[in-house]
Amino acid sequence: MDFEIPQDIRNYLDELDAFIEREIKPIEERDDNIRFFDHRREWARTDFDNGGLPRKEWEDLLREMRKVADAAGHLRFALPKEYGGKDGSNLAMAVIREHLAAKGLGLHNDLQNESSIVGNFPQVLMFRDFGTEDQKEEFINGMLDGTKRIAFGLTEPEHGSDATWMDTRAVPESRNGVPGYVINGAKMWNTGLHVATHDMVFARTSGEDGDARGITCLLTPTDAEGFNIEEYLWTFNMPTDHPRISLNDVWVPETAVFGPKDGGLALAQHFVHENRIRQAASGVGAAQYCINESVKYARERKPFGKALASNQAIQFPLTELHTECEMIRNLVYKTAWQMDRMSKPEVAEKISDRVSMCNYRANRLVCQAADFAMQVHGGMGYSRHKPFEHIYRHHRRYRITEGSEEIQIRKVGGHLFGFIGGKK
């Protein structure tokens, strides 16, 4: 077995590092843009007088970064060549995401927005695999040129992790001779709607509560009559772009059906493994950053006449975190490598539990590493003058979203005991 990172990926990391220093850092340091990353970051990013939404200046900066990264050929790295990408592998994306997160806060890879010089475009692949030809033409090109922004409306106020009990309904109704659907219901945590042109609204079109079949995805314009943003939900990690919405007699034509009618949950599961393994890699990278910064500080800081690093109360916890980081990193790399050798259905059947292991353990690890980094750094660690509180607030949500860690553990248990997957 060869555990070396392939040379082409290592070369690409060097290329990314040079690109960041040459083109991204100057943007970050221009016109006091550093305010979005130093102790002022939460106030610089958040328009507290406008529902807690991201400030326009902040989103403009991220947009500029993506434009520069796209022009340099990095932004679409993971996409197929037909969409201007480089067919980046799951292993390459895991290594890259870890590498960028390990650099700490910066315009090159913003944790809060999941905005990176190497982008993640799961919806492009959803349209490639499930869209009609007209939908592909409109939405893939639109997403890549920025004219289309699509939110994801699955979770509901009364139903969190189990979408099969959703209350949102869509019933057939023709208007002016055009067949379509009328949608009524509500959605929660409908991220990105403040700039979205469309929302992927998942609604029950047949079957009974609890049935996996009978749920359909409908591409719903956000300016449709009856589509209302009720409130933006302020979170631990500000700014917010996570609203609660209501749908009151919202009509869409039949051409809005995205993917198989009554089989919409297949879309929701389509990119979950790629997203989870990349999130796990980012968690490992951010954890390693916290560990490295703590070791550096412990060697420099000398209370009572000797370095903090000489105390086993500092050494042992950091050693434990560093060891776990190494173990999870190798599991992430191995699992990503295996994913590159399987089809999506095979990944779901054979190693979905491995992806869950990577994800929930990495999410826990980075929270623990950030928390201990605060402890090592003392009062400054608790302040916003260090990035640890920001890292903690961002990564803490992943123990709930993208499949809570309890759901991930249940999946691992299902594979372990033979209730799901190929093991009996």
N, C-alpha and C positions, 0 to 999 in steps of 0.2 A: 504494500500500500504506500502511496506517495502522498505525504501530507504538506508538500510545498504548494504555496500559492502559485498558479501558473505564471510564467514570465510575462506573458502579454498583459495580464491583469496588474502585475507589479509595475510594469512600464506605464500603464495607464494611470496608476496612482501618482507616479512622478509627473506625468503630463498634467493631471488635475491640480497638483500642488503648485506647479509653475503657473498655471492659468489663474489660480486664486491670487497668487502674489502679484501677477502682472496686471490683471484686469478687474478682479473683484475687490481686493483690499483698497485700491484707490477710490472706488465708489463708496465703500463703507466709511472711509475716512474723510470724504468730501462733505463740505457744507454742514458740519456737525451731525452727519448721519450716524456717528458713533452713539448718539443719544438713544438710538433704538436698541443698543446692545449693552450699554453700561448701566449704572444704577438707576438711570431715568427711564429705562426701557418700558416699564408697564405704563407709565404716564405718556410717554412719547407715542406708544402704539395705540393707546385706547382713547376713543372720544367719549369720555364719561358723560358728556352732555347730550349725546346722541345715541342713547340706548346701550352704551358700552361697545359700540361697533369699532372695528379697526379704523384708524385715521386714514384719510385719503393719502397723505404723504407717505405713510408706512406701506400701504399697498402699492403705491406708485414705485417705491424703491424696490420692492420685491419683483414687480413687473419688469423694471429695468434690468435687474439681475438676470431674470429668466431670458429676456431678449438677448442679452450679451452672451449668456451660456448657450443659447440656441444657435446664435450666429457662429459660435466657436465649435459647434458640433457635439456639445456635451449633453444638453438638456434632454434630448430624445434617445440617449444611449440604449435604454432598455427596450425601445420600440422596434418593431420589424423594419427592415430596410425600406419596404414599400411606403412607410410613413416618415421617412427621413431618419430612421434610427440606425443602430448598429447591431441589432439582434443580441443585445447584452444578455448574458446568462443569469440565472438565479444566483449562482456562486459569485459571479462578478458583482452583481448588485449588492449582495450581502457584504462582500469585502469592502466595496466602495462606501456603502452606507455606514459601516462601522468606522472606517477610516475618517470620514468627514465628521461624524459625531464626536470622535475622539479629539478633534481639534478644539472643541469648546464652542462657545457662542460666536456667531458671525454670520455675515450675509451669505456666505458660501453654502450654508446648510441650516436653515432656521427651524428649530424644533417645534416651536409653537404652531407654525403654519404648514409644517411638512413641505416646505419650499426649499428646493435644493438645486444646485447647478446640474445635478444628475436627477432628472425628474422621475416621478412615478405616475403613469398614466393608465390606471386600470380601466377607466371608462372607455378609452380608445379601443382597448382589446375587447370590451363588452360589445361595442358596436360592430367591431370586425366579426365577432363570432355569432352575434344574435340579431344584428340589425338588417333591415331590408336594404336594397340597393339605394333607395332614396334616402333612407336614414343615414346610411354610411356617408353618402355624398354630402348631406347637410351637416351632420354632427361631427364626424371625424375631422373634416377640414375646418369646421367652425371652432372646435375645441383647440386645434393646433394653431390657428391664427388668432385666437382670442375673441372671436365674435360670438361664440356659444359657450356658456358656462352652465353646467348641469349639476344640480344638487341631488341628494339621495334621500328619498322619503320612505323609510321603512318603519322605524320605531314609532310607537304611539304613546300618548299620555298614560293610558291604562294598561299598556302591554309593552314590556321592555324586551327581554331576551327572546321570548317566544312569540315570533311574528305570526304563527299560525292561528292565533286568537284575535287577530286585528279586527277592529270595528269598522274601518273604512270600507265602504261598499261602492261598487261601480255597476250600474245596470244599463242595459242597452236602451238607447233612445236615438231616433233619427231626427235631424233638424234640417229643414229646407231640402229634404230628400237625401241628406247625407247621413249614413249610418254612423253611430258613435256611442259614447257612454256618458252618463251623468254620474259624477263622483260626489259622495258625501262622507265626511269623516274628519279626522285630525291627525297630525303628525308632530313628533317631538324630536328635538336635536337634529333638525333639518339643516345641517351645516352648509354655509356658503350661500344662503338664499339672498343675502343683501346684494349680491352681484350676479346671481344666476338668471339665465334667460328661461330655463326649463327645470322642472323637478321630476325625477323618476318617482312617481307616486305608485306605491304598491297597494292594491285594493283587492278585496275578495269579489270575484265574479261568479263563483259557483261553489258548491260543496258546503260543508258544515264547519263551525268553529272547531279548530284543532286539526283540520285536514291540511296536509302539506300541499295537496293539489287544490286548485280553485282560486289561486292568487295570481293576479295579472299585473304587470308593470305597464304604466301608462305615462308617456312623455307629455307632461302637462306644462304649458306656458305659464310662467309666474305672473303674467299680466292678465290671465284669464279672469273673467267675471266670477266672483265667488271665491277666488283664491286669496286668502287673507293671512298676513303675518300678524299674529296676535301679540307676541312679546318676544324679546330676545332674553335668553336665560343666562344670567351672569354666573360665571363658574370660578372655580379655584384658579383657573388659568386664563387670565384676561389678555387681550380683548375677547369679546364674544361675537361669534357669527352663527350661533346655535339657536334658532327660533322655534317656537311652537306655532303651528299654523292650523287654520281651519279651512275646510273645503265644503262650500255650501252650494249645491247644485252646479258644480263646475262641469261644463260640457267639453268633451274632446272628441275629435273624429276618430273613426276606427283605425285610421292610419297612425294614430298615436300609440297603438299597442306595440310594445317593444319586447321582442322575444316571443316564446310560445305562450299563447293564451292559456290561462290556468296553470302555467308552469313557471310563473315569475320567480319563485324562490331559487330556481337554478341560476338566475342572474345574480342574486344576492350572494350565492356561494361561489360564483365564477372566479373571483380574484382573491378569495379569502386567504388561500395558502401563500400566494406571492406577497400579499400585504403583510401577513403575520411574520413571515421569515425576514422580511426587510425591516419591519418594526423591531423584531428581536435583535437584529444586527445593530440597529441604531442604539438600542438599549445597552448592548455590550460596549459599544464605543463610548457612549456618554458615561457609563459606569467606570470605564478605564480612565477617562479624563478626570473624574472625581478622585479616583485612587492615586493617579499620578500627581495631581495637584496637592493632595494631602501628604504624600511622601515628601514632595519638594518642600512644603511648608514645615513639616515636622523636622526636617534636617536643618532648616534655617532658624526656626524659632527656638530660643534658648531661655526658657523661664527657670529661675532658681539655679542659673549657672550651667545648665547642660541642655543639650538638644532634646526636644520632645521625642525625637526618633529613638532615643535611648530607653524610653519607657515601654515595657511590654504591653501596657494598656493601650498604647498606640500601635505598636508593632503587630500584635496578634490579630486584632480585628481587620487591619488592612491586609495582612497576609491571607486571612480567610477570604476576604472579598476578592483579592487578586487571584487566588486559587480558583474560586468559583467563576470568575471572569474567564479564565483560561479554559475551564471545562465547558462552559456554555458556548464560548466562541467556537470551539472545535465541533460541538454538536450542531451549531448553526451552519458552519461551513459544510460539514458532512451532509446534513439534511438538504441544503441548497444544491449541493453536488448531485445528490440522488434525484432531486426534483428535475434537474436538467436531463436526466436519463429516463424519464417517464412522461406519459401523457397526463393531462389533467385528471381524467377519471382514475388512472392508476395511482396518482398521488393521493387522491381522496380515499382510495380503498386501502392502500398499503402503508403510507407514511404520514397520514393526516395526524396521527397521534404524536409523531416526532416533531412536526411543526408546532403543535400545541405545547409540547415540552419546552421547545426553544422559546416560545413566546411568553408563556406565563413565568418561567424562571428568569428570563432576561428582564421582564418588567419588574419583578420583585427585586432583582439584583440592583438595578439602577436606582430604585427608590432607597434601598439600604445604603448604597454607596454615597448617594447625595446626602442622606441624613447623617452618615458618619463623617463626611467631609465637613459638614457644618460644625459638628462636634470638635473635630480636630482644629478647625480654624477659629473656634471660640466665637466671640462677639461679632467679629468680621464675617465669619462664616454664616451667621444668622442674618446679616445685613444684605441689602441688595447690591452692595459693592463687590460681592462675590456672586458667581453665577449658580451656586448650588440650589438656592431656593427656586430659581427659575427652572432648573433641570428637574427638580423634584415635582414641582407643580405640573409640568408638562407630562412627565412619564407616569405620574400617579393615575392619570385618567385611563391609561392603557390596561390597568388592572380591572377596569370595568368595561371599556369600549372594545371594539374589535373582537368581541367575545370575552366575557368576564373570565377571570382566572378560574372561577368555580366551574364554568362551562368547559374550559380547556382541560381542567383536571378530570372532569366527568368523561370527556372524550378519550383521554389517555386510559382511564379506567375501563371504558367500554372496549377498547382494543385489547387491553391487558387480560380481561376476563372473557373475551370472545363474544361480547354482545354486539359489537360492530366490527367492520373491517374483515380482513381475510383470515384472522386467527380464530381457531375453534378450541 
